[in-house]
Amino acid sequence: MRAIVFDVNETLLDLHGLDPVFAHAFGDAAVRQEWFNQLLQSALVSTVTGDYADFGRIGMAALDMVAARHGIELADVHRESLGQTMRRLPPHPEVRAALERLRDAGFRLATLTNSTQAVADAQIANAGLEDLFEQRLSADSVQRLKPAPEPYRFAAESLGVEIDEVRLVAAHAWDVAGALGAGCAAAFVARPGKVLDPIAPAPDIVGTDLREVAERIIEIDG
């Protein structure tokens, strides 16, 4: 039975909780998606070039890039609001029940995020999910961000299992591809707007939400 390791942002937690921050700073809540896309792009550049910066620092740099693109000068209150709200994101509606289903089926559950450990701990606690995970892991611990192989290997080592005994669950095609490349199994949560990369290896589990993914994990790995 595999250990199940979950990405956090968008996979478990709903980034729509940030919309009021972007509506206030930019006058348009839709800028939130532009910012997150820039954050992911900048994080991937950091990973490829080997010029490490933690996810929080990258997030603030991405915010400044988006502000420059829109010709807006941000106040410190906007940056502080983003940082604070990231720690208080709500879980997607089906998440807790799906995690309880997996736990009750005997699976070991952990999280693996690019966020720093302090943010990771705060997010899971504030979402009311901390009782469901035996470990909350941060890629910052190995100074390499997903989808580099080191964070996935770190998760396996932390859980005391072989890499092929880990299944990574994520709503991001790049995270799924990284996990598969590192030797994990993977499952894709196809939340609205999220699709798999057709030129990358495909995971054996795909579901429209975490409930569907959990049921498939129980069928295949249980």
C-alpha positions in Angstrom: 0.0 0.0 0.0 1.6 3.3 -1.1 2.1 6.4 0.9 0.0 9.2 -0.6 1.7 12.6 -0.8 -0.4 15.7 -1.7 0.4 18.9 -3.3 -1.3 21.8 -1.4 -2.0 24.9 -3.4 -4.9 24.3 -5.8 -4.9 20.6 -5.1 -6.1 20.8 -1.5 -6.7 24.5 -1.0 -8.8 26.9 -3.1 -6.9 29.9 -4.4 -10.1 31.7 -5.0 -9.7 32.7 -1.4 -7.1 35.2 -2.7 -9.5 37.0 -5.1 -10.4 39.8 -2.7 -6.6 40.6 -2.3 -6.3 41.0 -6.0 -9.6 42.9 -6.4 -8.3 45.4 -3.8 -4.8 45.7 -5.3 -5.5 45.6 -9.0 -9.3 46.3 -9.2 -9.7 42.9 -10.8 -9.8 39.5 -9.0 -8.9 37.7 -12.3 -5.3 39.0 -11.9 -4.9 36.4 -9.2 -4.5 33.7 -11.9 -2.0 35.8 -13.9 0.0 36.2 -10.7 0.0 32.4 -9.9 1.0 31.6 -13.4 3.9 34.0 -13.1 4.8 32.5 -9.8 4.9 29.0 -11.3 6.9 30.2 -14.3 9.5 32.0 -12.0 9.7 28.9 -9.8 10.4 26.7 -12.8 13.1 29.1 -14.0 14.7 29.0 -10.5 14.6 25.2 -10.6 16.1 24.9 -14.1 18.9 27.5 -13.5 19.7 26.2 -10.1 19.4 29.8 -8.7 17.4 28.8 -5.6 15.0 31.2 -3.9 12.2 30.1 -1.5 8.6 30.1 -2.8 7.6 33.1 -0.7 10.3 35.3 -2.2 9.4 34.1 -5.7 5.8 34.8 -5.0 6.5 38.4 -4.0 8.8 38.9 -7.0 6.0 37.6 -9.2 3.6 40.0 -7.6 5.9 42.9 -8.5 6.3 41.7 -12.0 2.5 41.6 -12.5 2.1 45.0 -11.0 4.8 46.4 -13.4 2.9 44.8 -16.3 -0.3 46.6 -15.2 1.4 49.9 -14.4 0.4 49.7 -10.8 2.6 50.6 -7.8 1.7 48.3 -4.9 1.6 49.4 -1.3 3.1 47.3 1.5 -0.4 46.5 2.7 -1.0 44.6 -0.5 2.0 42.4 -0.1 1.2 41.8 3.6 -2.4 40.9 2.7 -1.2 38.4 0.1 1.2 36.7 2.5 -1.4 36.5 5.3 -4.2 35.3 3.1 -2.1 32.6 1.5 -1.8 31.1 5.0 -5.6 31.0 5.4 -6.9 29.5 2.2 -10.0 27.3 2.5 -9.9 23.7 1.4 -11.9 22.6 -1.6 -15.3 21.4 -0.4 -14.7 17.6 -1.0 -11.2 17.6 0.4 -11.7 16.6 4.0 -14.1 13.8 3.3 -11.8 12.4 0.6 -8.8 12.5 2.9 -10.8 10.8 5.7 -11.8 8.1 3.2 -8.1 7.4 2.4 -7.0 7.5 6.0 -9.8 5.1 7.0 -8.7 2.8 4.2 -5.3 2.6 5.8 -3.2 4.9 3.7 -0.4 7.0 5.1 -1.0 10.7 4.2 1.5 13.5 3.9 1.8 16.9 2.1 4.6 18.1 -0.1 4.6 21.7 -1.1 6.9 24.3 -2.6 5.9 26.7 0.1 8.2 27.1 3.1 7.7 25.0 6.2 6.1 27.8 8.2 3.6 28.6 5.4 2.9 24.9 4.9 2.2 24.3 8.6 0.0 27.4 8.8 -2.0 26.5 5.7 -2.8 23.0 6.8 -3.7 24.1 10.3 -5.9 27.0 9.2 -7.7 24.7 6.8 -8.5 22.3 9.6 -6.7 19.4 8.0 -3.7 18.9 10.3 -5.1 15.9 12.0 -5.2 14.0 8.7 -1.5 14.1 7.8 1.4 12.4 9.6 3.9 14.8 8.0 3.9 18.2 6.2 6.9 18.4 4.0 8.4 21.4 2.3 10.7 21.4 -0.8 12.5 24.3 0.9 14.1 21.6 3.1 16.2 20.4 0.2 16.6 23.8 -1.5 15.1 22.5 -4.7 11.5 23.2 -5.9 9.2 20.7 -7.5 9.3 19.4 -10.2 13.0 18.7 -9.6 13.4 15.1 -8.4 14.9 16.0 -5.0 11.7 17.0 -3.2 10.0 13.7 -4.2 13.0 11.7 -3.0 12.9 13.7 0.2 9.3 12.8 0.7 10.1 9.1 0.3 13.0 9.3 2.7 11.0 11.2 5.3 8.3 8.6 5.2 10.8 5.7 5.3 9.6 4.2 2.0 11.1 3.5 -1.4 10.3 6.1 -4.1 8.0 3.7 -6.0 6.0 3.4 -2.8 4.9 7.0 -3.0 2.0 8.3 -5.0 1.9 12.1 -5.6 -1.5 13.7 -6.0 -1.6 17.1 -7.7 -3.7 19.4 -9.8 -0.7 20.5 -11.8 0.6 18.7 -14.9 4.2 19.8 -14.1 4.0 18.3 -10.6 2.6 15.0 -11.9 5.4 14.9 -14.6 8.0 15.6 -11.9 6.8 12.9 -9.6 6.7 10.3 -12.4 10.1 11.3 -13.6 11.4 10.8 -10.0 10.0 7.3 -9.9 6.7 7.9 -7.9 3.3 6.9 -9.0 1.0 9.9 -9.5 -2.7 11.0 -9.7 -4.1 14.1 -11.4 -6.9 16.2 -9.9 -8.4 17.7 -13.0 -9.9 20.8 -11.4 -11.5 23.4 -13.7 -9.0 24.7 -16.2 -6.4 22.0 -15.3 -5.3 19.6 -18.0 -2.5 17.1 -18.4 0.5 17.7 -20.7 -0.1 15.5 -23.8 3.7 15.0 -24.4 4.4 13.9 -20.8 3.9 10.4 -19.4 0.3 10.0 -18.1 -0.6 9.0 -14.6 -2.7 6.0 -14.1 -5.3 7.9 -12.0 -7.2 11.0 -13.1 -10.3 12.4 -11.4 -12.4 15.6 -11.6 -12.0 16.2 -7.9 -10.2 14.7 -4.9 -13.2 12.4 -4.1 -12.9 10.7 -7.5 -9.2 10.4 -7.2 -9.4 8.9 -3.7 -11.8 6.2 -4.8 -9.5 5.3 -7.7 -6.5 5.2 -5.3 -8.4 2.8 -3.0 -9.3 0.6 -6.0 -5.7 0.5 -7.4 -3.5 0.7 -4.3 -5.7 -0.5 -1.5 
